Amino acid sequence: MNLKTYSWGAVSADGLEYEFISRGPRGDIRKVIQFVETGHPLVYNLAFGDSQNDGGIDDQVRNDNGDRNMILATVASAVRMFCDRYEDVYVFFTGSTPGRTRLYRMALTIHFDELSVKLEIYGLCTRRLTMVKFERGVAYLGFFVKRKSIKLDV
């Protein structure tokens, strides 16, 4: 995606945590993206939100700092970096509210052609909780992305 992103304030050595500062009318707000292991060895959960003093993440806060698209582009950049490093795993993400999940679906829809060049994109179907190929206009409970395997023509 050719959208403007924030610069990284910090990236952990293992590539599992990324920090940046959101800048806007409500001031500077430290954001954190974490890729957290799940019960399945090939699935990591994407956690994102405001950094808390205790090291936690507040994913419920609504800052209205006027930089939503830049934040989403920065999170997408972290996902690409993570997928480049951990090629065989899926990243799962969903919104902390139905509205945020819808926002993520809209962003995936708008940028699908560009994102799908390097990423496999799936939705978590509401029926039977199955992972299906992402389709525009379909509501999902969450999303999975994975780096596409490189195919060599021999």
C-alpha positions as CSV (number, residue, x, y, z in Angstrom):
1,M,0.0,0.0,0.0
2,N,1.4,3.4,-1.0
3,L,0.0,5.1,2.1
4,K,1.9,7.3,4.5
5,T,2.9,5.4,7.7
6,Y,4.4,6.4,11.0
7,S,8.1,5.7,11.7
8,W,8.8,2.9,14.2
9,G,9.8,4.1,17.7
10,A,10.9,0.5,18.4
11,V,10.7,-3.0,17.0
12,S,11.6,-5.9,19.2
13,A,14.5,-8.2,18.1
14,D,12.2,-11.1,17.5
15,G,9.8,-9.0,15.4
16,L,6.8,-9.6,17.7
17,E,6.3,-6.1,19.0
18,Y,6.2,-2.7,17.2
19,E,5.8,0.7,18.7
20,F,5.0,4.1,17.1
21,I,3.6,7.5,18.1
22,S,0.2,8.7,16.7
23,R,0.4,12.5,16.3
24,G,-2.7,14.7,16.0
25,P,-4.9,17.2,17.7
26,R,-5.2,15.1,20.8
27,G,-1.5,15.0,21.2
28,D,1.1,12.2,20.9
29,I,-0.2,8.8,21.7
30,R,2.1,5.8,21.9
31,K,0.7,2.8,20.0
32,V,1.7,-0.8,20.3
33,I,1.3,-3.7,17.9
34,Q,2.0,-7.2,19.2
35,F,1.9,-10.6,17.5
36,V,1.0,-13.1,20.2
37,E,1.2,-16.9,20.0
38,T,-2.2,-18.7,20.2
39,G,-3.0,-22.3,21.0
40,H,-2.1,-23.2,17.4
41,P,1.6,-23.1,16.4
42,L,0.8,-21.6,13.0
43,V,-1.5,-18.8,14.2
44,Y,-0.5,-15.6,15.9
45,N,-3.0,-13.0,17.1
46,L,-2.5,-9.4,16.3
47,A,-3.0,-7.2,19.3
48,F,-3.1,-3.4,18.8
49,G,-3.9,-0.4,20.8
50,D,-2.6,2.3,23.1
51,S,0.4,1.4,25.2
52,Q,-0.4,1.3,28.9
53,N,2.0,2.1,31.8
54,D,1.9,-1.5,33.0
55,G,3.0,-2.8,29.6
56,G,-0.5,-3.8,28.5
57,I,-2.5,-2.6,25.5
58,D,-5.8,-0.8,25.6
59,D,-7.7,-1.9,22.5
60,Q,-10.9,-0.3,23.6
61,V,-9.9,3.4,23.6
62,R,-11.0,5.8,20.9
63,N,-8.6,8.6,20.4
64,D,-10.0,10.5,17.4
65,N,-6.6,11.8,16.7
66,G,-7.5,12.4,13.0
67,D,-5.0,9.9,11.7
68,R,-7.0,6.7,11.3
69,N,-5.8,5.8,7.8
70,M,-2.1,6.5,8.7
71,I,-2.5,4.2,11.7
72,L,-4.1,1.4,9.6
73,A,-1.3,1.7,7.1
74,T,1.3,1.5,9.9
75,V,-0.4,-1.6,11.3
76,A,-0.5,-3.1,7.8
77,S,3.2,-2.4,7.4
78,A,3.9,-4.3,10.7
79,V,1.9,-7.2,9.4
80,R,3.9,-7.3,6.2
81,M,7.2,-7.2,8.2
82,F,6.0,-10.0,10.5
83,C,4.8,-12.1,7.6
84,D,8.1,-11.6,5.8
85,R,10.0,-12.9,8.8
86,Y,7.5,-15.7,9.8
87,E,6.5,-16.9,6.4
88,D,4.6,-20.0,7.4
89,V,2.2,-18.6,10.0
90,Y,-1.1,-16.9,9.8
91,V,-1.9,-13.6,11.5
92,F,-5.4,-13.4,12.9
93,F,-7.1,-10.1,13.7
94,T,-10.5,-8.8,14.6
95,G,-11.8,-5.5,15.9
96,S,-12.5,-5.0,19.6
97,T,-16.0,-3.9,18.5
98,P,-18.2,-4.8,15.5
99,G,-17.5,-1.4,14.1
100,R,-13.8,-1.8,14.1
101,T,-14.1,-5.3,12.5
102,R,-16.2,-3.6,9.8
103,L,-13.5,-0.9,9.4
104,Y,-10.8,-3.6,8.9
105,R,-13.1,-5.3,6.3
106,M,-13.5,-2.0,4.4
107,A,-9.7,-1.4,4.5
108,L,-9.1,-5.0,3.2
109,T,-11.7,-4.5,0.5
110,I,-10.3,-1.1,-0.7
111,H,-6.7,-2.4,-0.8
112,F,-7.4,-6.0,-1.7
113,D,-5.8,-6.0,-5.1
114,E,-2.6,-4.7,-3.8
115,L,-2.5,-6.7,-0.6
116,S,-3.4,-10.0,-2.3
117,V,-0.3,-9.9,-4.5
118,K,1.9,-10.9,-1.5
119,L,-0.7,-12.1,1.1
120,E,-3.3,-14.8,1.3
121,I,-6.4,-13.2,2.8
122,Y,-9.2,-15.1,4.6
123,G,-12.2,-14.3,6.6
124,L,-13.5,-16.1,9.7
125,C,-17.0,-17.1,8.6
126,T,-19.8,-16.6,11.0
127,R,-21.3,-20.0,10.1
128,R,-19.4,-22.9,11.8
129,L,-16.4,-20.6,12.5
130,T,-14.6,-21.6,9.4
131,M,-11.8,-19.9,7.5
132,V,-12.8,-19.0,3.9
133,K,-11.1,-17.0,1.2
134,F,-11.9,-13.3,1.6
135,E,-14.6,-11.9,-0.6
136,R,-15.7,-8.3,-0.9
137,G,-19.1,-7.5,0.7
138,V,-19.1,-10.4,3.1
139,A,-19.2,-9.8,6.9
140,Y,-16.7,-11.8,8.9
141,L,-15.9,-12.2,12.5
142,G,-12.2,-11.7,11.9
143,F,-9.5,-12.1,9.4
144,F,-6.4,-14.3,8.7
145,V,-3.5,-13.2,6.5
146,K,-0.4,-15.2,5.5
147,R,2.5,-14.5,3.2
148,K,2.1,-16.2,-0.1
149,S,4.5,-19.0,-0.9
150,I,7.1,-18.1,-3.5
151,K,6.7,-20.4,-6.5
152,L,9.6,-20.9,-8.7
153,D,9.1,-21.8,-12.3
154,V,11.7,-24.4,-13.3
